[in-house]
Amino acid sequence: MPHSAFLHTLRELLGASHVLTDGDLSAYELDWRGRERGKALAVVRPGSTPEVAAVVKACVAAGVSMVPQGGNTGMVVGSTPDASGEQVVISLGRMNAVRKLDADNLTITVDAGCVLQNLQTVCEAAGLLFPLSLASQGSCTIGGNLGTNAGGTQVVRFGNTRDLCLGLEVVTPQGEIWDGLTGLRKDNTGYDLRHLFIGSEGTLGIITAAVMKLYPAPRAKMTALVALPSLAAAVQLLGLAHGHLGAGLTGFEVMGQFALSLVHKHFPQQRVPFFQTVPYCVVLENSDTESEAHARAQLETLLQAAVEQGCAVDAVVAENIAQARALWHIRESIPLAQAKEGLNIKHDISIAVSRIPDFVAQAEAALARSHPGIRLVNYGHLGDGNLHFNVQAPVEADAQAFLRDEEGPINAVVYALVDAFNGSISAEHGIGSLKREKLAKHKSPVALDMMRAIKQALDPHHLMNPGRMLSPDDSLRDATNH
């Protein structure tokens, strides 16, 4: 079908104002980190699940590949079109409604385009908690969170987005609608299909709605910033926190000295305690169902034990909500401070918590040998074993040239050690196109074969976000060989 006829079909389905082909489309075509910019044949903005299904059917009939897109806040170039000008971006931004809040069932059903922060606000007004918390929560969407199985700062207590989802509505690559919005916590009737689509990055279908778990809102939250003598001490403190706080431990974020110094440098209006005196700090949060006094007593007992056992040097405990937000803001400002310092090489890795100190020691030594002068921005979700082990160029180096020339060699060093420690090269950001070739090298061949078989079964024409996670040519070849 000629493009003009195909675009006419899309306009008939959605209305001309929701089929974008001209003007500034950078919000849809430029990836979040600014590393790649594509060119879409069209950006379509359906307003309902039936409209998504109709668009998919039209694309299949025309042989046009599709790129599902939520808030376009991904980190691995997984939701922007390629440069061919032949792909349709299906933006779910108009599908942003809260369909139903069921307080008795502790669930909320939302459209995929619902912005995370809006969902949190609705739940807070009802005295409930939706615990997913990300730096991009003002613009990321639930569909994107599910498509990438996003993590965030409360995984230590509540798990990834996958663990918060009870049901999905999905448009398949054939344009059919699967309604799995049951909200059931027990449904043992065969394969749990929702888990195929969560974390699939839009390669198996388009999530259009979801049923998410809710929790009673805590009566109090206490936040502390703890100064530590070493990364091993952070692991020791985490064990103490689990023992003293139990399920009340809802946040445990580690920050290296250089990461904190970047926040101090680029955001001088923020107070950053301890960054000049200790190699690591942890921001931890205790959420309590009883009272603020009880939460404070628990936290103070924990910190006293940590000092006595030598795994904490000092601590600042927030006295009010504003101080707590200021402590969390330090952690949330690290990615922004990195960006101000210059382009950097990002690693979103996962290692067993107990082995993280040894991994970091070996990785720091290996990189010091291979790339003298580099600066390591080490921080992340220690509570669940996820580090953002990022590499900043040497002080006098050209950051753009460093990224271009050294990203491959540095990744090779880091990922070889990740393999040696039986870890993962992507803990929460996903694969997209940025890590696709690395996945082929670091994932089990048996696992890759199963992934290819699933892709071939659900999307035999390879029109759903092709080139993400798996190479389209590789998938087709393997499907033919098997």
C-alpha positions as CSV (number, residue, x, y, z in Angstrom):
1,M,0.0,0.0,0.0
2,P,1.4,3.4,-0.9
3,H,2.2,5.6,2.1
4,S,-0.4,8.2,1.1
5,A,-3.2,5.6,1.1
6,F,-1.9,4.1,4.4
7,L,-1.8,7.5,6.1
8,H,-5.3,8.2,4.8
9,T,-6.4,5.0,6.4
10,L,-4.9,6.1,9.7
11,R,-6.5,9.5,9.5
12,E,-9.9,7.9,8.9
13,L,-9.4,5.7,12.0
14,L,-8.2,8.3,14.4
15,G,-8.9,11.7,12.9
16,A,-6.3,13.9,11.1
17,S,-5.3,15.7,14.3
18,H,-4.1,12.4,15.9
19,V,-1.9,11.4,12.9
20,L,1.2,13.5,13.1
21,T,3.6,13.6,10.1
22,D,4.9,17.2,10.0
23,G,6.3,19.8,12.4
24,D,8.6,19.2,15.4
25,L,8.2,15.5,16.4
26,S,11.4,15.4,18.6
27,A,9.3,14.5,21.6
28,Y,8.6,11.2,19.9
29,E,11.6,10.7,17.7
30,L,14.5,11.7,20.1
31,D,15.4,9.2,22.8
32,W,15.5,10.3,26.4
33,R,19.3,10.5,26.7
34,G,19.7,12.3,23.4
35,R,21.9,9.6,22.0
36,E,19.8,8.8,18.9
37,R,17.2,10.4,16.8
38,G,14.9,8.6,14.4
39,K,12.4,9.5,11.8
40,A,8.8,8.3,11.9
41,L,6.5,7.8,9.0
42,A,3.8,9.0,11.3
43,V,3.1,9.4,15.0
44,V,-0.4,8.2,15.9
45,R,-2.2,9.0,19.1
46,P,-5.1,6.5,19.6
47,G,-7.6,7.4,22.3
48,S,-8.9,3.9,23.2
49,T,-8.0,0.2,23.1
50,P,-10.2,-0.4,20.1
51,E,-8.4,2.4,18.2
52,V,-5.0,0.8,19.1
53,A,-6.3,-2.5,17.7
54,A,-7.5,-0.8,14.5
55,V,-4.2,0.9,14.0
56,V,-2.3,-2.4,14.5
57,K,-4.5,-4.1,12.0
58,A,-3.9,-1.3,9.5
59,C,-0.1,-1.5,10.0
60,V,-0.2,-5.3,9.5
61,A,-2.2,-5.0,6.3
62,A,0.3,-2.4,5.0
63,G,3.4,-4.3,6.3
64,V,4.5,-1.3,8.4
65,S,6.4,-1.9,11.6
66,M,5.2,-0.3,14.8
67,V,7.0,1.3,17.8
68,P,4.8,1.5,21.0
69,Q,5.6,4.5,23.1
70,G,4.6,5.7,26.6
71,G,6.4,8.7,28.1
72,N,9.6,8.1,26.0
73,T,11.7,8.2,29.1
74,G,13.6,4.9,28.5
75,M,17.4,4.6,28.9
76,V,18.2,2.1,26.2
77,V,16.8,3.5,22.9
78,G,13.8,1.2,23.0
79,S,10.8,3.4,22.2
80,T,11.9,5.7,19.4
81,P,11.7,4.9,15.7
82,D,14.7,4.1,13.6
83,A,16.0,6.5,10.9
84,S,14.2,4.8,8.0
85,G,11.1,7.0,8.0
86,E,9.1,3.8,7.6
87,Q,7.9,3.1,11.1
88,V,4.7,4.2,12.9
89,V,5.1,5.4,16.5
90,I,2.0,4.5,18.5
91,S,1.9,6.9,21.4
92,L,-0.4,6.1,24.2
93,G,-0.4,9.5,25.8
94,R,-4.1,10.2,25.2
95,M,-5.0,7.0,27.0
96,N,-4.4,8.3,30.5
97,A,-7.5,7.6,32.5
98,V,-7.9,5.9,35.9
99,R,-10.6,3.4,35.1
100,K,-11.3,2.1,38.6
101,L,-10.0,2.3,42.1
102,D,-11.1,-0.7,44.2
103,A,-10.1,0.1,47.8
104,D,-11.5,-3.2,49.1
105,N,-9.5,-5.2,46.6
106,L,-6.5,-2.9,47.0
107,T,-6.2,-2.5,43.3
108,I,-6.4,0.3,40.7
109,T,-7.1,-0.2,37.0
110,V,-5.5,2.4,34.7
111,D,-4.9,3.1,31.0
112,A,-1.3,2.5,29.9
113,G,-0.7,6.2,29.2
114,C,-1.5,7.2,32.8
115,V,1.5,9.2,34.2
116,L,3.1,7.5,37.2
117,Q,2.9,10.6,39.4
118,N,-0.8,11.1,38.6
119,L,-1.5,7.5,39.7
120,Q,0.4,8.1,42.9
121,T,-1.6,11.3,43.6
122,V,-5.0,9.5,43.1
123,C,-3.9,6.8,45.5
124,E,-2.7,9.2,48.1
125,A,-6.0,11.0,48.0
126,A,-7.7,7.7,48.8
127,G,-5.3,7.0,51.7
128,L,-3.5,4.3,49.8
129,L,0.0,3.7,48.5
130,F,1.2,2.8,45.0
131,P,4.9,2.2,45.8
132,L,6.6,2.5,42.4
133,S,8.9,5.5,42.6
134,L,11.2,6.7,39.8
135,A,13.1,9.9,39.1
136,S,11.1,10.3,35.9
137,Q,7.7,9.7,37.5
138,G,6.4,13.1,36.4
139,S,6.5,12.0,32.8
140,C,6.9,8.2,32.6
141,T,3.8,6.1,32.1
142,I,2.5,2.8,33.5
143,G,2.5,1.2,30.1
144,G,6.2,2.0,29.8
145,N,6.9,1.0,33.3
146,L,5.4,-2.4,32.6
147,G,7.0,-2.7,29.2
148,T,10.5,-2.2,30.7
149,N,9.7,-3.8,34.1
150,A,10.9,-0.6,35.8
151,G,12.5,-0.7,39.2
152,G,13.1,2.4,41.3
153,T,13.9,3.2,44.9
154,Q,11.4,0.9,46.7
155,V,12.1,-2.4,45.1
156,V,13.8,-3.6,48.3
157,R,10.3,-3.8,49.9
158,F,7.7,-4.0,47.0
159,G,9.6,-5.4,44.1
160,N,9.8,-4.3,40.4
161,T,6.8,-3.2,38.4
162,R,6.2,-6.8,37.5
163,D,5.5,-7.6,41.2
164,L,2.9,-4.8,41.4
165,C,0.8,-6.0,38.4
166,L,-2.2,-8.3,38.7
167,G,-3.6,-8.1,35.2
168,L,-3.2,-6.6,31.7
169,E,-5.1,-5.6,28.7
170,V,-3.0,-6.1,25.5
171,V,-3.3,-5.5,21.8
172,T,-1.6,-8.4,20.1
173,P,0.6,-8.0,17.0
174,Q,-2.4,-9.2,14.9
175,G,-4.6,-6.4,16.3
176,E,-6.6,-8.7,18.7
177,I,-7.5,-7.5,22.2
178,W,-6.6,-9.7,25.2
179,D,-8.6,-8.7,28.3
180,G,-6.7,-10.0,31.3
181,L,-7.9,-7.2,33.7
182,T,-9.1,-9.5,36.4
183,G,-7.4,-8.1,39.5
184,L,-7.1,-11.6,41.0
185,R,-4.2,-12.5,43.2
186,K,-4.7,-16.2,42.5
187,D,-5.5,-17.5,39.1
188,N,-3.8,-20.9,38.4
189,T,-5.3,-21.6,35.0
190,G,-2.4,-22.2,32.8
191,Y,0.4,-19.9,31.6
192,D,0.5,-16.5,33.3
193,L,0.4,-14.5,30.1
194,R,0.9,-11.1,31.7
195,H,4.5,-12.0,32.5
196,L,5.2,-12.5,28.8
197,F,4.4,-8.8,28.1
198,I,5.9,-7.3,31.2
199,G,9.5,-6.5,30.4
200,S,9.0,-7.3,26.7
201,E,9.7,-3.7,25.6
202,G,6.8,-3.6,23.2
203,T,8.2,-6.5,21.1
204,L,5.3,-8.9,21.7
205,G,2.3,-6.6,21.9
206,I,1.0,-3.2,23.1
207,I,-0.1,-2.9,26.8
208,T,-3.1,-0.7,26.8
209,A,-4.3,-1.0,30.5
210,A,-3.3,-2.7,33.7
211,V,-4.5,-3.6,37.2
212,M,-2.0,-2.6,39.8
213,K,-1.6,-3.6,43.5
214,L,-2.1,-1.0,46.2
215,Y,-1.1,-1.0,49.8
216,P,-2.3,0.9,52.9
217,A,-0.5,4.2,53.3
218,P,2.0,4.1,56.1
219,R,1.3,6.3,59.1
220,A,4.9,7.5,59.2
221,K,8.1,7.6,57.2
222,M,11.5,8.2,58.7
223,T,14.5,9.0,56.5
224,A,18.2,9.0,57.3
225,L,21.5,9.6,55.5
226,V,24.2,7.4,56.9
227,A,28.0,7.9,56.5
228,L,29.9,4.6,55.9
229,P,33.5,3.6,56.0
230,S,33.3,1.2,53.1
231,L,30.9,-0.5,50.6
232,A,31.2,-3.7,52.7
233,A,29.9,-1.7,55.6
234,A,26.9,-0.8,53.5
235,V,26.1,-4.4,53.0
236,Q,26.5,-5.0,56.7
237,L,24.2,-2.1,57.4
238,L,21.6,-3.5,55.0
239,G,21.6,-6.8,57.0
240,L,21.1,-4.9,60.2
241,A,18.3,-2.8,58.7
242,H,16.4,-6.0,57.6
243,G,16.7,-7.3,61.1
244,H,15.7,-4.2,62.9
245,L,13.1,-2.8,60.5
246,G,11.7,-5.9,58.7
247,A,9.0,-4.9,56.2
248,G,9.4,-1.3,57.2
249,L,12.6,-1.0,55.2
250,T,11.3,0.6,52.0
251,G,14.4,2.3,50.7
252,F,18.1,1.6,50.8
253,E,20.2,3.6,48.3
254,V,24.0,3.7,48.2
255,M,26.0,6.7,46.9
256,G,29.7,6.8,46.3
257,Q,31.9,9.8,47.2
258,F,32.4,11.0,43.7
259,A,28.7,10.8,42.8
260,L,27.9,12.9,45.9
261,S,30.7,15.4,44.9
262,L,29.0,15.9,41.5
263,V,25.8,16.9,43.2
264,H,27.6,19.3,45.5
265,K,29.5,20.8,42.4
266,H,26.5,21.2,40.1
267,F,23.8,21.9,42.6
268,P,25.5,24.0,45.2
269,Q,22.2,25.1,46.7
270,Q,21.8,21.5,48.0
271,R,23.4,20.5,51.3
272,V,25.3,17.3,50.8
273,P,26.5,16.0,54.2
274,F,29.6,13.8,54.6
275,F,30.7,13.7,50.9
276,Q,34.2,15.0,51.8
277,T,34.8,12.7,54.7
278,V,33.6,9.1,53.9
279,P,33.8,6.9,50.7
280,Y,30.1,6.0,50.8
281,C,26.7,7.1,52.1
282,V,23.4,5.4,52.3
283,V,19.9,7.0,52.3
284,L,17.5,4.6,54.0
285,E,13.8,4.9,54.7
286,N,11.7,3.2,57.4
287,S,7.9,3.2,56.8
288,D,5.8,2.4,59.8
289,T,2.1,1.4,60.3
290,E,2.0,2.5,63.9
291,S,3.3,6.0,64.5
292,E,6.1,8.5,63.8
293,A,7.4,8.0,67.3
294,H,7.6,4.2,66.8
295,A,9.3,4.7,63.4
296,R,11.9,7.1,64.9
297,A,12.6,4.7,67.8
298,Q,13.2,1.8,65.4
299,L,15.5,3.9,63.2
300,E,17.5,5.3,66.1
301,T,18.0,1.8,67.5
302,L,19.2,0.6,64.1
303,L,21.7,3.5,63.8
304,Q,23.0,2.9,67.3
305,A,23.6,-0.7,66.6
306,A,25.3,0.2,63.3
307,V,27.7,2.6,65.0
308,E,28.5,0.0,67.7
309,Q,29.3,-2.6,65.1
310,G,31.5,-0.2,63.1
311,C,29.4,-0.1,59.9
312,A,28.3,3.5,60.4
313,V,30.4,6.5,61.1
314,D,27.7,9.2,61.5
315,A,24.1,9.9,60.4
316,V,21.6,12.6,59.7
317,V,17.9,11.8,60.5
318,A,15.2,13.9,58.9
319,E,13.1,15.8,61.4
320,N,10.3,16.6,59.0
321,I,9.0,16.0,55.5
322,A,11.0,18.8,54.0
323,Q,14.2,17.4,55.3
324,A,13.3,13.9,54.2
325,R,12.7,15.2,50.7
326,A,16.0,17.0,50.7
327,L,17.9,13.8,51.6
328,W,16.1,11.9,48.8
329,H,16.7,14.8,46.5
330,I,20.5,14.2,46.9
331,R,20.1,10.7,45.5
332,E,17.7,11.8,42.8
333,S,20.1,14.5,41.6
334,I,23.0,12.2,40.8
335,P,21.9,11.4,37.2
336,L,21.3,15.1,36.5
337,A,24.7,16.0,38.0
338,Q,26.3,13.4,35.8
339,A,24.7,14.9,32.7
340,K,26.0,18.4,33.7
341,E,29.5,16.9,34.1
342,G,29.4,15.6,30.6
343,L,28.5,12.5,28.6
344,N,29.2,9.3,30.4
345,I,29.1,5.5,30.0
346,K,26.2,4.0,31.9
347,H,26.0,0.5,33.4
348,D,22.8,-0.7,35.0
349,I,24.0,-4.0,36.5
350,S,22.8,-6.5,39.0
351,I,25.0,-8.5,41.4
352,A,24.1,-10.6,44.4
353,V,24.2,-8.1,47.3
354,S,26.7,-10.1,49.3
355,R,29.2,-10.0,46.3
356,I,28.9,-6.3,45.4
357,P,31.9,-5.1,47.4
358,D,34.2,-7.7,45.7
359,F,32.8,-6.9,42.3
360,V,33.3,-3.1,42.8
361,A,36.9,-3.6,44.0
362,Q,37.8,-5.8,41.0
363,A,36.0,-3.5,38.5
364,E,37.7,-0.4,39.9
365,A,41.1,-2.1,39.7
366,A,40.5,-3.4,36.2
367,L,39.3,0.0,34.8
368,A,42.2,1.8,36.5
369,R,44.6,-0.4,34.6
370,S,42.8,-0.2,31.3
371,H,41.7,3.4,31.4
372,P,43.8,5.5,33.8
373,G,42.2,8.7,35.0
374,I,38.5,7.7,34.6
375,R,36.1,8.7,37.3
376,L,33.5,6.2,38.6
377,V,30.0,7.4,39.5
378,N,28.9,4.5,41.6
379,Y,25.5,4.6,43.2
380,G,22.2,2.7,43.1
381,H,19.7,0.4,44.7
382,L,21.9,-1.6,47.0
383,G,18.9,-3.1,48.8
384,D,18.1,-5.2,45.7
385,G,21.6,-5.5,44.3
386,N,21.3,-3.0,41.4
387,L,24.2,-0.6,40.8
388,H,24.5,2.2,38.4
389,F,28.2,1.7,37.9
390,N,28.8,4.6,35.5
391,V,32.1,5.9,34.1
392,Q,32.9,9.6,33.6
393,A,35.7,10.6,31.3
394,P,39.0,11.8,32.7
395,V,38.9,15.5,33.7
396,E,40.8,16.8,30.7
397,A,39.3,14.4,28.1
398,D,36.7,15.3,25.5
399,A,33.6,13.6,26.9
400,Q,32.0,13.1,23.5
401,A,35.1,11.5,22.0
402,F,35.6,9.4,25.2
403,L,32.1,8.0,24.9
404,R,32.5,7.3,21.2
405,D,35.9,5.6,21.5
406,E,35.9,4.0,24.9
407,E,32.3,2.8,25.5
408,G,32.9,-0.5,23.8
409,P,36.2,-1.4,25.6
410,I,34.9,-0.2,29.0
411,N,31.7,-2.2,28.6
412,A,33.8,-5.2,27.7
413,V,35.7,-4.9,31.0
414,V,32.6,-4.3,33.2
415,Y,30.4,-6.9,31.6
416,A,33.1,-9.6,31.7
417,L,33.2,-9.1,35.4
418,V,29.4,-9.1,35.6
419,D,29.5,-12.5,34.0
420,A,32.2,-13.7,36.3
421,F,30.0,-12.7,39.3
422,N,26.9,-14.4,37.7
423,G,25.1,-11.0,37.5
424,S,23.0,-9.3,34.8
425,I,24.1,-6.6,32.4
426,S,20.6,-4.9,32.7
427,A,18.9,-4.7,36.1
428,E,16.1,-2.3,35.4
429,H,16.6,-0.3,32.2
430,G,16.0,-3.1,29.7
431,I,17.8,-3.9,26.5
432,G,16.2,-1.8,23.7
433,S,18.5,-1.4,20.7
434,L,21.4,0.0,22.8
435,K,22.2,-3.4,24.5
436,R,20.8,-5.7,21.9
437,E,24.2,-7.0,20.7
438,K,25.5,-7.3,24.3
439,L,22.5,-9.4,25.2
440,A,23.4,-11.8,22.4
441,K,26.9,-12.2,24.0
442,H,25.9,-12.4,27.6
443,K,22.6,-14.3,27.7
444,S,22.4,-18.0,27.7
445,P,22.0,-19.5,24.2
446,V,19.2,-21.7,25.5
447,A,17.4,-18.6,26.9
448,L,17.9,-16.7,23.7
449,D,16.4,-19.6,21.7
450,M,13.3,-19.6,23.9
451,M,13.0,-15.8,23.5
452,R,13.2,-16.1,19.7
453,A,10.6,-18.9,19.7
454,I,8.2,-16.7,21.7
455,K,8.8,-13.7,19.4
456,Q,8.2,-15.8,16.3
457,A,5.0,-17.4,17.8
458,L,3.4,-14.1,18.8
459,D,4.8,-11.7,16.1
460,P,5.6,-13.9,13.1
461,H,5.8,-10.9,10.7
462,H,8.2,-9.1,13.1
463,L,6.4,-5.8,12.9
464,M,6.1,-5.1,16.6
465,N,9.1,-2.9,17.7
466,P,11.6,-4.7,15.5
467,G,15.3,-4.4,16.3
468,R,14.7,-4.1,20.0
469,M,16.0,-6.8,22.4
470,L,16.5,-9.3,19.5
471,S,17.8,-8.7,16.1
472,P,15.0,-9.1,13.5
473,D,17.3,-10.9,11.1
474,D,18.6,-13.1,13.8
475,S,15.1,-13.9,15.0
476,L,13.9,-14.8,11.5
477,R,16.9,-16.9,10.8
478,D,16.6,-18.9,14.0
479,A,12.9,-19.4,13.4
480,T,13.6,-20.8,10.0
481,N,16.4,-23.1,11.2
482,H,14.2,-24.5,14.0
